[in-house]
Amino acid sequence: MNNELLSANEARKILKVGRNTMIELLNRREFSLKIGGKWFCNKRLLEEWMDNQVLCKKGR
């Protein structure tokens, strides 16, 4: 099991999104958690979320 945590900035670079969009995504808590006031993203959950976004768009 891969429970690697990424910083919010690392995840933002992977997703290629701006700061405001990243904040919106973090607040959904689908792949993120907040520890001591800092946001982190579970790499495995982020990858699964990205895969689901692609699959949802293909199914339209």
C-alpha positions in Angstrom: 0.0 0.0 0.0 1.3 3.4 -1.0 0.5 6.1 1.6 3.0 8.6 0.3 2.0 12.2 1.1 2.5 15.0 -1.3 2.6 18.7 -0.3 -0.3 20.7 -1.7 2.2 22.4 -4.0 3.5 19.1 -5.3 0.0 18.0 -6.1 -0.8 21.3 -7.7 2.2 20.8 -10.1 1.0 17.3 -10.9 -2.5 18.5 -11.7 -1.2 21.6 -13.5 -3.8 23.8 -11.8 -3.6 27.2 -10.2 -3.6 28.0 -6.5 -7.3 28.8 -6.3 -8.3 25.6 -8.0 -6.0 23.6 -5.8 -7.6 25.2 -2.7 -11.1 24.2 -4.0 -9.9 20.6 -4.6 -8.2 20.4 -1.1 -11.4 21.5 0.6 -13.3 18.6 -1.0 -11.1 16.3 1.0 -11.4 13.5 -1.6 -7.6 12.9 -1.5 -6.4 15.5 1.0 -5.9 16.0 4.7 -4.8 18.9 6.9 -2.1 18.4 9.5 -1.1 21.2 11.7 -2.5 23.9 9.4 -0.7 22.4 6.3 -2.4 20.6 3.5 -1.2 17.2 2.1 -2.4 14.8 -0.5 -2.4 11.1 -0.4 -0.6 10.2 -3.7 -2.6 6.9 -4.3 -5.9 8.7 -3.7 -4.9 11.5 -5.9 -4.0 9.1 -8.7 -7.3 7.3 -8.2 -9.2 10.6 -8.3 -7.5 11.6 -11.5 -8.3 8.3 -13.1 -12.0 8.7 -12.1 -12.1 12.2 -13.6 -10.9 10.8 -17.0 -13.3 7.9 -16.9 -16.2 10.3 -16.0 -15.4 12.5 -19.0 -15.2 9.5 -21.4 -18.6 8.2 -20.2 -20.4 11.5 -21.1 
